Every structure is written in structure tokens, then in C-alpha cells.
């Protein structure tokens, strides 16, 4: 039960609420997408197909028509691209475009709890107010790999957004996200990111207000700058 959602802290530097995971990602994504695509200057210079998708049923396996295991993203992307390309070589152009594309799988991360510090990888603690989190799991519970990580770090450096890294301990179980599902279904480069929070899945999940601002800036900057970063690394 969540009686009242509110700011906390002397300077109101924390938000405590139910369902922060994953409504914060949805909020930042929608605001970033809206702010860019209502800008005439951005629309005039943008030649890419930008997509924001929010899937249902992630916490229970994503096995639904509106979940990440469906063909929704792949089929809608194909329809949009082929209509825009309007070419006899549409299939080949689509495959090439997918290889140049990038997915940010955005879902919140576990910040370190001092009472349970042993559950975290010692060299990669996640703190509140310290920026956006790159999430890595070598059993592929997260989609992050070397290539996607390097690209995001370059993007964050250009945007002056601080990053942290969350690496799951090899002897620990780990939840997953829609990232590996989308990566498998589309063969698009994918990275799992989020911001740190305490008390995940409780009625009082807690995150930092500054991290939400960093999150918004990164998501907005992704739509603006990814093509330039991609060209720098891949020469495309």
C-alpha cells in the first residue's frame, strides 16, 4: 500500500514512492522524446527513425502480445523502415539499418545498501546521486557487451553525464530485463542502463532527484547524438 508519494531529505533530494521501477524510465523516456520531437530545429536536421517503446509484463516474463518477447518491435520497425525507404532493395537496406541501430534497455538498478554490501561486486558499487548506471552480467541477464558499453561511454562523455557500472557477482543470481530479449529478436546492439535505487519492488522505493535529471539528459542526448557516435566508431 502506498499512502503518499513524496520527496524526502533536507533538500528534497530523494523521491520515495511505489513503482519507481520502472515508471522513472518511462517518464524520462517520454519527456526526452517529446521535448525533442516538438523542436522544429531537431526535426529539420534529423534523418533517423527514432522509436520509444514501453513494454508490458516485464516482471512476469514478457510472454504476451504487448511484451518484449512478442514480434511487436521487429515488425513495426520493419513496416516503418520499408515505407520510409520505398525501394526495391528494402529488405537489404533494412538489414543494414538494423546493424547500425542501437537499443537502450532502460530499467532501474540496485544501489548499494550498507547493510548488505556483500551482495554487491566490491569494485562496482552503485551510489545515489552519482549518475546513470551501466548494468553488466556475464551470464547475459543484461544485454551489455564491450561494443555497446564503449559507445554509451562516449555518448555520456559528450553529454557530460556521469556514469556508474553495476556488475553482478558471478556467484549471485540476477534478475533480467527486456534487453537480452530485444537483442536476440532484432540483432540490434543493445545496452542495459538505469539509475540506482534502494528498496526495489517495495512500497517505498527510493531514488535520487539528480540521477533522474542525468537519466533524462542521457536519453534525450541519445536521440540527438547516437548517429554521430556510431559514425565515429564504425565509420558509417
Residue pairs with C-beta under 8 A, 6 or more apart in sequence:
1 203
2 17
2 18
2 19
2 203
2 204
5 15
5 16
5 17
5 18
6 15
6 16
6 17
7 13
7 14
7 15
7 16
7 209
8 14
8 15
8 16
8 206
12 209
13 129
13 208
13 209
13 210
14 128
14 206
14 207
14 208
14 209
15 206
15 207
15 208
15 209
15 212
16 204
16 205
16 206
17 204
17 205
18 202
18 203
18 204
18 205
19 205
20 108
20 197
20 205
20 206
20 207
21 107
21 108
21 197
21 200
21 201
21 205
22 58
22 106
22 107
22 108
24 108
24 195
24 197
24 207
24 212
24 215
25 106
25 107
25 108
25 194
25 215
26 54
28 106
28 212
28 215
28 216
28 219
29 52
29 54
29 106
29 219
30 52
31 216
31 220
32 216
32 219
32 220
32 222
32 223
33 50
33 52
33 219
33 223
35 220
36 42
36 50
36 220
36 223
36 224
37 43
37 50
42 224
46 223
47 227
48 223
48 226
48 227
49 77
49 80
49 81
49 84
50 223
51 73
51 76
51 77
51 80
53 72
53 73
55 62
55 66
55 67
55 68
55 72
55 178
56 64
56 66
56 67
57 63
57 64
57 66
57 67
58 67
58 68
58 107
58 177
58 178
61 67
61 69
62 68
62 69
62 70
62 178
62 181
63 69
64 70
65 72
66 72
68 178
68 181
68 182
68 185
69 181
69 185
71 185
73 182
73 185
73 186
74 185
74 186
77 98
77 186
78 94
81 90
81 93
81 94
81 97
82 90
82 94
85 93
85 94
87 93
98 186
98 187
98 188
99 187
99 188
100 230
100 234
100 236
101 186
101 188
101 189
102 148
102 151
102 188
102 189
102 190
102 191
102 222
102 226
102 230
103 143
103 179
103 182
103 183
103 186
103 188
103 189
103 190
103 191
104 152
104 190
104 191
104 193
104 219
104 222
105 142
105 143
105 177
105 178
105 179
105 182
105 190
105 191
105 192
105 193
106 193
106 194
106 215
106 219
107 135
107 177
107 178
107 179
107 192
107 194
108 194
108 195
108 196
108 197
108 200
108 207
109 126
109 133
109 135
109 166
109 194
109 195
109 196
109 197
110 120
110 126
110 166
110 196
110 197
110 200
111 126
111 127
111 128
111 196
111 197
111 198
111 207
112 120
112 125
112 126
112 127
112 196
113 119
113 198
117 125
119 169
119 172
120 126
120 169
121 166
121 167
121 168
121 169
123 167
124 164
124 165
124 166
124 167
126 133
126 164
126 166
126 196
127 164
127 196
128 196
128 197
128 198
128 206
128 207
128 208
128 211
129 208
129 210
129 211
130 162
130 164
130 196
130 211
131 161
131 162
131 163
131 164
131 195
131 211
131 214
132 156
132 161
132 162
132 163
132 164
132 193
132 194
132 195
132 211
132 214
132 215
132 218
133 163
133 164
133 165
133 166
133 193
133 194
133 195
133 196
134 144
134 149
134 152
134 153
134 163
134 164
134 165
134 166
134 191
134 192
134 193
135 142
135 144
135 166
135 177
135 192
135 193
135 194
136 142
136 144
136 149
136 165
136 166
136 167
136 168
136 192
137 144
137 167
137 168
137 174
137 176
138 168
138 170
139 168
139 174
140 180
141 168
141 174
141 175
141 176
141 177
141 180
142 168
142 174
142 176
142 177
142 179
142 180
142 192
143 177
143 179
143 180
143 182
143 183
143 190
143 191
143 192
144 179
144 190
144 191
144 192
145 191
147 189
148 189
148 190
148 191
149 191
150 233
151 189
151 191
151 226
151 229
151 230
151 233
152 163
152 191
152 193
153 163
154 229
154 232
154 233
155 218
155 221
155 222
155 225
155 226
155 229
156 162
156 163
156 218
158 221
158 225
158 229
159 217
159 218
159 221
159 225
161 214
161 217
161 218
161 221
162 214
164 196
166 196
168 174
177 192
179 190
179 191
179 192
180 190
182 188
182 190
183 189
183 190
193 218
194 215
195 207
195 208
195 211
195 212
195 214
195 215
196 207
196 208
196 211
197 205
197 206
197 207
198 205
198 206
198 207
199 205
199 206
230 236
